[in-house]
Amino acid sequence: MARALMIQGAGSDVGKSLIVAGLARAATRRGYRVLPFKPQNMSNNAAVTIDGGEIGRAQALQAQAAGVEPHTDMNPVLLKPETDVGAQIIVQGRRVATLRAREYAAMKPSLMGPVLESFARLKDRADLVLVEGAGSPAEVNLRSADIANMGFARRADVPVVLIGDIDRGGVIAQLVGIKTVLDPADAAMIRAFVINKFRGDPSLFDDGYRLIETRTSWRGFGVLPYFARANELPAEDALGLVGARKEGQCKIAFLALSRIANFDDLDPLKLEAGVDLVMVRPGEVIPGDAKLVIVPGSKSTRGDLAFLRAQGWDIDLLAHHRRGGHVLGVCGGYQMLGRNVADPEGIEGPAGETPGLGLLDVTTLMTEQKTLTHVTASHAATNQPIEAYEIHIGQTDGPDRARPFASVGGAPEGAVSSDGRVHGSYLHGLFASDHFRKAFLAQLGIPAADQQYRARVESALDALAEHMDTHLDLEGLLALAR
């Protein structure tokens, strides 16, 4: 039976996912068989697993760090927000319902069973299971039905390490405050803390570090400086796609849709030296000098069509196309580029249909069945191979499908407009294929580097493990697992 250790955070976005990935790589390099686990995740950034389901993209990266294939047991409950108050509920890789927040709160206690079941299966296959919490255990108002933090830790008897983010300020109050508000039995599960994202001279924090140890009785396992290569790893938040502007480089713009999904499709473009990847935020106009505008995936195609129009982006896109610009729609973005999106059964929201942008002569019908598959495709225009995955509902057809974007197993995939400047595809992860990415950018007159994207991610994971080994007591942390 494997040992297990849980990484929880003093808040959201404190670096839990990255620290679990770094621990997974460091422990794997020590000879452990490591498997990652997150009881509950909320994300529209999903990955297709080896067993044909879906999990949060962060757990797929952690699996890569551990050198194993992603599996649905690694994230048994995934919430994919469709509106401000409702989400699609994925249990052990399969959609079971779409619920409002209050409805999900009533359902949540019943999900501890599948969570513990998946955890037990992982423990049977591993030496070490690294568990990632969600949000913060300080949300004690949610404790009674909790399956993501202390509720899980107590039921599964997994010791906890608490991560504090000093970069956002207030880290002493965060950690000491959590000890104050937690039930004593919950607080007893926390064995240690780590300070993350430090910039500057760490000795300046010595007094604060000792104060946290004194006030909480938790042992500190180190201060981790900000990891400069974090931007080379797939981002958990779309904001992670935006780095320093690259003035003078070729501009590619993407729309920050309200329900943007699987935006890590764009990570390889972010790392291209010749590409200035620009996020177009709500209220902003699409840059007039962009060579390519990408309409990314969405968890709510019709909802984001309305959102897109509210920003005036429909007008901007038509103007961009008239000026000779190129447009690429991926998955939900592909559906939006067509003439119409119909959802007669109300699968993604209220039943009905919505006019599309009309840049592709295709229509989409939403269907109950969800496509979840890994594919090997060939780009029609360049014959370059694409390793990708599909994760969508809906079937798209129409005259422009006679000019496919790619072929999969000899069958046409996606669509291209008659002028060749509007492209639509259901293929996620397409830009991670180096030869395709270089050929596609060359068609736009954008030079691409001779770099191997997956090798660069592997290198960054190795560097992360070494970074953590240098600054933290990893042997001590791993010894906490039980």
C-alpha positions in Angstrom: 0.0 0.0 0.0 1.4 3.4 -1.0 2.1 6.3 1.3 0.3 9.6 0.7 0.9 13.3 1.3 -1.6 16.1 0.7 -0.6 19.7 -0.5 -3.2 22.3 0.5 -3.1 26.0 0.0 -3.7 29.1 2.1 -5.8 30.3 -0.9 -6.4 29.8 -4.6 -3.5 30.1 -7.0 -0.8 29.8 -4.4 1.1 27.3 -6.5 -0.3 24.0 -5.2 -0.4 22.4 -8.7 3.1 23.4 -9.6 4.5 22.2 -6.2 2.8 18.8 -6.7 4.2 18.6 -10.2 7.7 19.4 -8.9 7.4 16.9 -6.0 6.2 14.3 -8.4 9.2 14.7 -10.7 11.6 14.9 -7.7 10.2 11.7 -6.1 10.1 9.9 -9.5 13.8 10.7 -10.0 14.4 9.1 -6.5 12.9 5.9 -7.8 9.3 6.1 -6.4 6.3 5.2 -8.5 4.3 8.4 -8.0 0.7 9.0 -8.9 -1.1 12.4 -8.5 -4.6 12.8 -7.1 -7.0 15.7 -6.7 -10.4 14.8 -5.2 -12.2 17.7 -6.7 -11.2 20.3 -9.3 -13.0 23.2 -10.8 -11.7 23.9 -14.3 -12.7 24.2 -17.9 -9.1 23.2 -18.8 -9.5 19.4 -19.2 -7.4 16.6 -20.5 -8.5 13.3 -22.1 -7.3 10.3 -20.2 -6.0 6.9 -21.3 -9.2 5.3 -20.1 -11.3 7.6 -22.3 -12.5 10.1 -19.7 -11.6 13.6 -18.7 -9.7 15.2 -15.8 -8.3 18.6 -14.9 -5.3 19.6 -17.1 -3.2 20.3 -14.0 -3.4 16.6 -13.0 -2.4 15.6 -16.5 0.7 17.7 -16.1 1.4 16.1 -12.7 1.0 12.7 -14.4 3.6 13.8 -17.0 5.9 14.9 -14.2 5.5 11.4 -12.7 6.1 9.7 -16.0 2.7 8.0 -16.2 -0.4 8.3 -18.4 -3.3 10.4 -17.0 -6.2 8.4 -15.6 -9.7 9.4 -14.5 -8.9 8.2 -11.0 -6.4 11.1 -10.6 -9.3 13.6 -10.5 -12.6 11.8 -9.7 -14.7 15.0 -9.4 -14.3 17.7 -12.0 -16.6 20.7 -12.1 -16.7 22.6 -15.5 -18.5 25.9 -15.1 -21.1 26.7 -17.8 -22.7 29.8 -16.1 -21.9 32.0 -13.1 -24.1 29.7 -10.9 -24.0 26.3 -12.6 -21.5 23.7 -13.8 -21.2 20.4 -15.5 -20.4 17.6 -13.0 -17.8 15.0 -14.2 -17.5 12.0 -11.9 -14.7 9.5 -12.6 -14.3 10.9 -16.1 -18.0 10.9 -17.1 -20.6 13.7 -17.2 -23.4 12.9 -14.7 -25.3 16.2 -14.5 -25.4 19.9 -14.9 -26.2 21.5 -11.6 -26.6 24.9 -10.0 -24.3 25.6 -7.0 -26.9 24.8 -4.4 -27.9 21.6 -6.1 -24.2 20.5 -6.2 -23.8 21.3 -2.5 -26.7 18.8 -1.8 -25.1 16.2 -4.1 -21.5 16.6 -2.8 -21.6 14.3 0.3 -22.5 11.4 -2.0 -19.3 12.0 -3.9 -17.0 11.1 -1.1 -17.5 7.4 -2.0 -16.2 7.7 -5.6 -13.4 9.9 -4.3 -12.2 7.4 -1.8 -12.7 4.6 -4.3 -10.4 6.3 -6.9 -7.9 7.1 -4.2 -7.8 3.5 -3.1 -7.1 2.3 -6.6 -4.2 4.7 -7.0 -2.7 3.6 -3.7 -2.8 0.0 -5.0 -0.7 1.0 -8.0 1.8 3.4 -6.4 4.6 3.9 -3.9 3.5 7.5 -3.2 0.3 9.3 -4.0 0.6 13.1 -4.0 -2.8 14.8 -3.3 -3.7 18.3 -4.2 -6.3 20.2 -2.3 -8.7 22.9 -3.8 -9.0 26.5 -2.8 -8.3 26.7 1.0 -9.2 24.8 4.1 -10.0 28.2 5.7 -13.4 28.0 3.9 -14.9 26.5 7.1 -18.4 27.5 6.0 -18.1 24.6 3.4 -16.5 22.1 5.8 -19.5 19.9 6.6 -19.7 18.6 3.1 -16.1 19.0 2.1 -14.5 16.4 -0.1 -11.6 18.5 -1.4 -9.5 19.5 1.6 -9.8 18.5 5.3 -12.9 16.4 4.7 -10.8 14.2 2.4 -7.6 14.4 4.6 -9.5 13.2 7.7 -11.4 10.4 5.9 -8.4 9.1 4.1 -6.0 9.9 7.0 -3.5 11.8 4.8 -1.1 14.3 6.4 -1.2 17.8 5.0 1.5 20.4 4.0 0.1 23.9 3.7 1.4 26.3 1.0 1.5 30.1 1.5 2.0 32.5 -1.3 4.2 35.4 -0.1 4.1 37.2 -3.5 0.5 38.3 -2.9 1.2 39.6 0.6 -0.3 38.7 4.0 1.2 35.2 4.1 1.7 35.3 7.9 -1.9 36.2 8.5 -3.0 33.6 6.0 -1.2 30.7 7.7 -1.7 31.8 11.3 -5.4 32.6 10.6 -6.0 29.2 9.1 -4.7 27.6 12.3 -7.1 29.8 14.2 -10.3 29.1 12.3 -9.8 25.3 11.7 -11.4 22.7 13.9 -8.6 21.4 16.2 -8.9 17.9 14.7 -8.5 19.4 11.2 -5.6 21.6 12.2 -3.9 18.5 13.6 -3.8 17.0 10.1 -1.4 19.8 9.0 2.2 18.7 9.7 4.2 21.5 7.9 4.1 24.6 5.8 6.1 25.9 2.8 6.4 29.6 1.7 6.1 29.9 -2.0 6.9 32.5 -4.7 9.5 34.5 -2.7 11.4 37.3 -4.5 14.5 38.9 -3.0 16.6 38.0 0.0 14.9 35.2 2.0 16.8 36.0 5.1 14.6 39.1 5.4 11.7 36.8 6.2 13.5 34.8 8.9 11.5 36.5 11.7 8.2 36.0 9.9 9.1 32.3 9.3 9.8 31.8 13.0 6.6 33.6 14.0 4.5 31.2 11.8 6.3 28.2 13.4 5.7 29.5 16.9 2.0 30.5 16.4 1.0 27.3 14.5 3.3 24.7 15.9 3.8 23.5 12.3 7.3 22.9 11.0 8.5 25.0 8.2 10.1 23.1 5.3 11.6 26.1 3.5 11.1 29.2 1.5 10.8 28.6 -2.2 11.9 31.4 -4.5 9.8 32.3 -7.5 10.3 29.8 -10.3 11.3 31.8 -13.3 10.5 28.9 -15.8 6.9 28.5 -14.6 5.7 30.2 -17.9 7.1 27.2 -19.8 4.6 24.9 -18.2 1.0 24.7 -19.2 -1.0 27.4 -17.5 -3.9 26.7 -15.2 -5.3 30.1 -15.8 -5.7 31.9 -19.1 -3.8 34.8 -17.6 -0.8 32.6 -17.5 -0.7 32.8 -21.3 0.2 36.5 -21.1 3.8 37.4 -20.6 6.0 40.3 -21.5 5.0 41.9 -24.8 7.3 41.1 -27.8 7.4 44.4 -29.7 8.1 44.1 -33.4 7.1 40.4 -33.5 4.1 39.0 -35.4 0.9 39.4 -33.5 -1.5 36.6 -32.8 -4.6 37.6 -30.8 -6.9 35.3 -28.9 -10.3 36.2 -27.3 -10.7 35.9 -23.5 -14.1 34.3 -23.7 -16.2 34.2 -20.4 -16.1 30.4 -20.4 -12.8 29.9 -22.2 -11.8 26.2 -22.2 -8.7 24.2 -22.9 -6.7 27.4 -23.5 -3.5 25.5 -23.0 -3.8 24.9 -26.7 -2.0 28.3 -27.0 0.9 27.5 -24.7 3.3 26.5 -27.5 2.6 29.8 -29.3 3.4 31.7 -26.2 6.9 30.2 -26.2 7.6 31.1 -29.9 10.1 33.9 -30.0 8.6 35.3 -33.2 5.1 35.4 -31.9 3.6 38.2 -29.8 0.6 36.4 -28.2 -2.0 39.0 -27.2 -5.0 38.3 -25.0 -8.0 40.4 -26.0 -9.9 41.1 -22.7 -13.5 42.1 -22.3 -14.0 45.7 -23.4 -10.9 45.7 -25.6 -10.8 45.7 -29.4 -9.1 43.1 -31.5 -5.8 44.6 -32.6 -5.9 45.7 -36.2 -2.4 44.5 -36.9 -3.0 40.9 -35.8 -2.1 38.4 -38.5 -4.2 35.7 -36.8 -7.1 35.8 -34.4 -7.9 32.6 -32.5 -11.4 32.0 -31.1 -10.6 29.3 -28.5 -12.6 26.6 -26.9 -15.6 27.4 -24.7 -17.7 25.5 -22.1 -20.8 27.3 -23.3 -20.7 28.0 -27.1 -24.0 29.9 -27.3 -23.4 31.7 -24.1 -20.0 32.9 -25.3 -21.4 33.8 -28.7 -23.6 36.3 -26.8 -20.6 37.4 -24.7 -18.5 37.8 -27.9 -21.1 40.0 -29.5 -21.5 42.1 -26.3 -17.8 43.0 -26.6 -18.2 44.0 -30.3 -15.8 41.3 -31.3 -18.1 40.0 -34.0 -17.7 43.4 -35.8 -13.9 43.3 -35.2 -13.6 39.8 -36.6 -15.5 40.7 -39.7 -13.3 43.7 -40.2 -10.1 41.7 -39.5 -11.2 39.2 -42.2 -12.0 41.9 -44.7 -8.5 43.3 -44.2 -7.1 39.9 -45.3 -6.5 38.5 -41.8 -6.7 34.9 -40.8 -9.1 33.4 -38.2 -8.8 30.0 -36.4 -11.6 28.6 -34.3 -10.8 25.6 -32.0 -13.7 23.4 -30.8 -16.3 25.8 -29.4 -14.6 28.6 -31.4 -15.0 26.5 -34.5 -18.7 26.1 -33.7 -19.0 29.9 -33.3 -17.5 30.6 -36.7 -20.4 28.8 -38.5 -23.8 30.0 -39.5 -25.8 28.6 -36.6 -25.5 26.7 -33.3 -28.6 24.7 -32.3 -29.2 23.2 -28.9 -32.8 21.9 -29.0 -32.4 19.7 -25.9 -30.8 22.4 -23.8 -27.6 20.4 -23.2 -25.4 23.5 -22.7 -28.0 25.8 -21.2 -31.5 27.0 -22.2 -32.8 25.2 -25.3 -32.7 27.2 -28.5 -30.4 28.2 -31.3 -28.1 31.1 -31.9 -26.8 32.6 -35.1 -23.1 32.1 -35.5 -20.5 34.5 -37.0 -21.0 33.3 -40.5 -17.3 33.1 -41.4 -17.6 29.4 -42.1 -20.4 27.8 -44.1 -21.2 25.1 -41.5 -23.9 24.6 -38.8 -23.6 22.8 -35.4 -26.2 20.7 -33.6 -25.5 20.0 -29.9 -26.0 16.4 -29.0 -26.0 14.5 -25.7 -23.1 12.3 -26.7 -19.6 13.7 -25.8 -16.6 13.0 -27.9 -13.5 12.1 -25.8 -10.6 10.7 -27.7 -6.9 11.0 -28.6 -6.3 11.3 -32.4 -3.4 11.4 -34.8 -4.3 13.7 -37.7 -2.7 15.1 -40.8 -3.0 18.8 -41.6 -4.7 19.1 -45.0 -2.7 22.2 -46.2 0.8 21.0 -45.3 0.5 17.3 -44.7 2.2 17.7 -41.3 1.2 15.3 -38.5 -0.8 16.5 -35.5 -1.1 14.6 -32.2 -4.2 15.9 -30.6 -7.3 15.1 -28.6 -11.1 15.9 -29.0 -13.3 16.8 -26.1 -16.6 18.2 -27.2 -20.3 17.8 -27.6 -22.0 18.7 -30.9 -21.8 17.7 -34.6 -20.7 20.2 -37.2 -21.5 19.9 -40.9 -21.9 22.1 -44.0 -20.4 22.9 -47.4 -17.1 24.2 -46.0 -16.4 20.7 -44.6 -15.6 19.8 -48.2 -12.3 21.7 -47.5 -11.2 20.0 -44.3 -8.7 21.4 -41.9 -7.2 18.0 -41.4 -7.9 14.3 -41.8 -8.2 11.7 -39.0 -8.0 8.1 -40.1 -8.8 9.1 -43.6 -11.9 11.0 -42.6 -12.2 14.8 -43.0 -11.9 16.9 -39.8 -12.8 20.6 -39.5 -13.5 23.1 -42.2 -11.7 25.9 -44.2 -13.4 28.8 -45.9 -13.4 29.2 -49.7 -10.8 32.0 -49.4 -8.6 29.8 -47.2 -8.3 32.3 -44.4 -10.8 31.0 -41.9 -10.0 27.6 -40.3 -12.1 25.6 -37.9 -11.1 22.4 -36.0 -12.1 20.2 -33.1 -8.4 19.3 -32.5 -7.2 20.4 -29.1 -3.4 20.5 -28.4 -2.6 20.9 -32.1 0.2 23.5 -31.6 2.2 21.1 -29.4 3.0 19.2 -32.7 6.3 20.9 -33.7 6.3 20.3 -37.4 2.6 21.3 -37.8 3.1 24.5 -35.7 6.1 25.6 -37.8 4.3 24.9 -41.1 1.1 26.6 -40.0 2.9 29.7 -38.8 5.0 29.7 -42.1 1.7 29.9 -44.0 1.1 33.2 -42.2 4.6 34.5 -42.8 5.5 34.0 -39.2 9.0 32.5 -38.5 9.0 29.6 -36.0 11.9 28.3 -34.0 13.2 24.8 -34.3 12.1 23.9 -30.8 10.6 20.7 -29.4 7.7 21.8 -27.3 7.2 18.6 -25.3 11.0 18.4 -24.6 10.9 22.0 -23.4 8.1 21.1 -20.9 10.1 18.1 -19.7 13.2 20.3 -19.2 11.1 22.8 -17.2 9.8 20.0 -15.0 13.3 18.8 -14.4 14.3 22.3 -13.5 11.4 22.7 -11.2 12.3 19.5 -9.3 15.9 20.8 -9.0 14.7 24.2 -7.8 12.7 22.6 -5.1 15.5 20.2 -4.1 17.8 23.2 -3.7 15.5 25.4 -1.6 13.3 22.9 0.4 13.8 20.0 2.6 12.3 17.5 0.2 13.6 14.5 2.0 11.8 15.7 5.1 8.6 16.5 3.2 8.5 13.1 1.6 9.1 11.4 5.0 5.9 13.0 6.2 3.9 10.8 3.8 2.0 7.9 5.4 
